[in-house]
Every structure is written in structure tokens, then in C-alpha cells.
């Protein structure tokens, strides 16, 4: 049963029977074939008979539908006192349901009482209704389902998942006389609130800069799902027979958004996902060109660089004088620098709380700063050596994000699932893992300051939170203090919490009991190594006994657990692989799911990259040459390690051995891990498995659109929190007696086949 399924109870006398059915809705876009056939004519006649008796009738619609309607029902022209006709989607984008409609409401006659919206696509009808005066009687083609359902052909009824629409989706527009226009292009993970933009917004508020933020990602998300659900029967198929998943924003579909993904290796030779979203990209470019801001800002990360690049190039072609500034996770490493996004004029490296304000004030004055700490620019002198900018040590001094550019309610999935990111700390306190590029300066907020933000978000209607940071447990005693403050304010009855952390000897049974009391329901452990030798090689700082104890304590207090594993580090042996498999299976009753499993990726910023010789790493080209060729990460087949010998094939074989052992044991594997397994099996990802020279493989989620193929990070963001929380909510804790309250089940947004007999998310 999925979320289009309904169960009807039939009763006759004393007998009852239950029958399964499918929830359907009338879809004008599915109904009208524009073929002048008898089904279309019957529907048009039914509409005409209904409309003819309505007073003050005005026709507002697409050229295609208006002409088709009047061609087949010519006498209807006498019943309209006026009309507003806009170009059809087919005039620019064939059959496209993502394009906007803007009306000149001044064209409505003064005697207008009723407006018939002649449009089959759902999004334009939603937009038109928002633009029309509320006093008018508005009639849509959907009225057919009420006035004469018998004339609707079978194709006009489409399965409909439970969803949040209609909602007011922000429009793509910019004010005039802006100093700075900021755009976040698709795609982010899920429909999460963008923490980074929130902090940027707060930094800019302290300046004289006139700015505006446009979250194009969340606009794209909701336009896509409106079109998918109401116009396309729940599924969108692109050229080259590329079938889009139900929710392309799920993290496991990362490669759809990269330049080499989205069907680019197929028959069309281009990324069809980007082409599908072309109306929004072009609409954004046109809006920016019309507003003519002095500076364009783009927040970039691995899954949105391709779309951001399209916007940057498109705007620069029409406004060559505009300055382009970028920041975001793609800008984490000064060694990679502007090679990540050469279209930019300025790149803010890492945290920009203290640098972005002065930079933008100077740019607004028409200056061209150069050789600035924390910033790389095309104006820097050749002898400039990058200097990091100062960072704010006391995080309490940074105002928490309130996402003031739009209504917070927009940040939720199509099925009403909302996961809210929140940050207690920045950086990683350990910062020693040999494979990791996220080794940044660590700081943490005070309990009172952090819970102030949590409470504010709860008051806005949020209740399911993800700690959006590298290591929740960097200071276990501070986390316990945060939990105490959550409990003191009574928020533990109003929230569900999840996050990612390391194994830590100071994370005792009482630590996990405190987290459970504050209503943590799921935790992901970045264990990464499962033998004593690989723990030492990866410099993890804990033992296998600590792993077992942390997992056992966490699970037994009622918190769902997930784990990560990194395979094939220099020095790893076959014995380590067997020891790791044995350790995981021995602890399987305390592990809810394998969330992420990766062959080692040699990434810029890691210890392996900085000092390969010390780890017996050998390259197939001179180091300087191969680093210049691949500035972010190396293809797996371009390097190997010795003592013992490990190359891409060895890593793949060990990976497969582990996966088979876990599958044979019935171990639960998450969607993200399943995707990585599939990529490795099919050699689809060069960073993980390599590939033949000249083949069409990609760098997966690490792809850089339009430039060198590259990696962003050795870590992945939490990608399946909604599923983890669902599993956590449905499992019975092994020590349920510790809890007096039953965990409420959450229906979450699954990538496929989610049951939605209840709302997609329910508060605790």
C-alpha cells in the first residue's frame, strides 16, 4: 500500500467488506489531448454550458487553450466581456509546467465578476489565482469534476499523493537598485532551510549594503512537485527515457544535478535535468538583468554548481559589468580556490561572517578590493599568498538565522515533512581523521543560546531537528547541558532530535540516557573503521571496545543508530576487512542501519593529500601534475598505496566482500549506502572506482560542472534523516521500561512507496 491507496469500507445490512482503491484527482493537463477528439469536445461543451450563465465573465488563459476552446466552441466568444491571453508554455518550453505567468491585472474590465482560467497546467493556475482580486469568482477547468464528471475520460483521472498544495510559492523577482542579489540554485538536500544563507543574511544586516536573497532551490522544489503531482500523474520522464525519481532532492540522487549527470551520458548527450529546469534558470537570469544589481552572489556546493554556473554565465553575458561573488561549501579550501568556480570574481573561503560585509560594502562603492584575508579574487596580485580571515570564537555573538526572506512554512517537503537544520557547533574538535577534508577550527554555543534558537523555531511550528554539524559529541558535557536546558524549558515534549557524532569514551550510558530524555531519536556514528589497525591508521582516537559500548548504550536507551564505513585506507589488510565484518555483525543488534559505505576517496585537504609519501601513496603521474589536473580529488585508478599494495581494484574487491557479507547477514542498508554500492558495482564513479580513459563515468556527487571533475568532501551530509527517524519511531527500544512515553510514529518522505494514510509528519 502506498500513499495513493485508500481503503473503503462497504456495508450492506450486517455485512461489511473492505476494498482497496486509488485516490485520484481530475487533471486538466492529463484530460485535454488537444486532438479535437470527442472526449475533448465533450469536456469543452460541459465547460461552456457551465460558463455561459455566469455574470461578468472574463477569459484569462494561455494562447493554446484559449484558441482551442474558441475554435471548438465559437459561440463562447459572445459570452466573454474581455480576455487576457498570455503566451503558452509551448511557445517557449514545450509542454512545460514550471514556467511562470504574470498578468496585467489592469486589463480586466471594470464590470468583471467571474474569471475563467483557461489553462491546463496547475502552476500557472495557482499563480493566476494569487494575482487576481480576491473578490472575483474564479472558475477553473477542474470544475468539470463537479459539474459533469461523467464526460471526463479515464486519462483525466490521475493518482494523487497526499500533499501540501496549493501553497504560496515565492515569485522570482528582484527589487531595483540592489547592491547585492543572492541566489541559491537547485539542488540542496531535501527542502532544508539553508543555514548558510541565514548567517549571510544576518551578517549583511549589519552593513549599509542593500541586498535581497532569492532561494531558487525551494522555489524549484515546489514548482517541480506541483507539476509532477497534478499535471504528470506523479512521474516525469525526460528525453532519453530518463525517469526522474519521486523526489530528485533526496541525497541519493545527487548526480542528477551535476554537469555529467542527469542523463548526460545518454543518447541526448546533455544534462536533461538542468534542461528541464531551464525555465526557472532563464527566469532568474531575466529577473537579475532587469533589476541590474551591482553584485551577484551565489551559494555553491557540489549539487548546485551546474545550475549556478548557468546563472552566472547567463547574467554576465547580458551584464558584463556585474561582479560575481561566491561562497558556500564548494569554497571550503583555498588550495582549490577559484578553480572550483572560475566564473566568479570573488570567492569567500570558509566562514565569511567577518569578511562578507566589508567586501560587499567596498563593492557597493564601486571599489575592487584585492589581496584580502579570507577572500580570493581575480584582482589579486600574482605574488599574493592566501591568508585565512579571523573567525568568531564566541558563537553566541552570532545571531541565529531566522530566514527572513520568506515564510518559514515554505521549507517543507511536498508531503508536509519538515526537517529543520540547527547548529550547536562549528568545525570538528577532533580534526585528525586521516581521510577527512573537514578539519576545521571547533567552537560550540552555550546551552542557553542554542536552546533560544531551538525554542524560536518550535514557536514557528518546527519540531523535527537535525544537528547540521560534523560532530555533535565534540564536547559531551556541553551536549548534556544543552539537553538539560531543553528539558528545563519543556521542549523535550515538543521536539525530535537527530545528528551525527563520533565514538567517544566520554559518551557514557548516562550521556545517551540524557540525550534520550531530551528526545533524541536517531544518531549516526561516523565510525569509519572497524578494526584496531584501521582505527589507528585513520587516527580515529577510539578502540573497538568503545565502538561496541557506544552502540550498545545508544541503542538500549531507545535511540536508533546508523553507522558509516570507509574502506581501503593505506595500510589496511585483508585481516582488517574480516575483523571489521565480524565486529559489525557482532554488534548488529545495536545497529539500525548502515547509512554510508565508501572506498577511500583521495580528497584535497586530507592528510593523505597533504603528505602522501608518509602513507606510501604512489601516483601514476608526477604529484604536481596530477594535483593540477584534479584539484579536488583523484580518480581512484590514478593512485595506489604500498605496504600492502592497495589499488582501485583491491578497494573495490574489499568493498564488495563487505557488502556481500552484510547482505547475507540480513543487515539493513540505507538508500544512500545502496546508491554507493550500485555506483561501485557498475564502476559509475571515478572517484570511488576509477574507469577507463575516455569513458563516460562521472565523479558522482563530487562532480564540478563545466570544469575539472572534482571532489568537495570526504564526508556526506546526513541524507536520510527522515527515514532514520521513521525507523527510530517504529522500533521498540530493547529497554522500553526506561521510558514512560511511547515514541510517536512519524510517516516520512520515502524515496519510493511511502505510506501516507496519516500526515507525512506529526509532532511529538
Secondary structure, 3 states (H helix, E strand, C coil): CCCCEEEEEEEECCEEEEEEEECEEECHHHHCCCCCCHHHHHHHHHHHHHHCCCCCEEEEEEHHHHHHHHHHCHHHHHHCCEEEEECCHHHHCCCCCCCCCCCCHHHCCCCCCEEEEECCCHHHHHHHHHHCCCCCEEEEHHHHHHHCHHHCCHHHEEECCCCCCCCCCCCCCCCCCCCEEEECCCCCCCCCCCHHHHHHHHHHHCCCCCEEEECHHHHHHHHHHHHHHHCCCCCCEECCCEECCCCCCCHHHHHHHCCCCCCCCCCCCCCHHHHHCHHHHHHHHHHHHHHCCCEEEEECCCCCHHHHHHHHHHHHHHCCCCEEEEECHHHCCCCCHHHHCCCCCEEECCCCCCCHHHHHHHHHCCCCCCCCCCEEECCCCCCCCCCCCCCCCCHHHCCCCCCCCCCHHHCCCCCCCCCEEECCEECCCCCCCCCCCCCCCCEECCHHHHHHHHHHHHHCCCCEEEECCCCCCCCHHHHHHHHHHHHHCCHHHCCEEEEEECCCCCCCHHHHHHHHHCCEEEEEEEEECCCHHHHHHCCCCCCHHHHHHHHHHHHHCCCEEEEEEEECCCCCCHHHHHHHHHHHHHCHHHCCEEEEEEECCCECCCHHHHCHHHHCEEECCCHHHHHHHCCCECCHHHEEECCCCECHHHHHHHHHHHHHHHHHCCCCECHHHHHHHHHHHCCCEHHHHCCCCCCCCECHHHCCCCCCCCCCCCCCCCCCHHHHHHHHHHCCCCCHHHCCCCCCCCCCCCCCCCCCCCCCCCCC
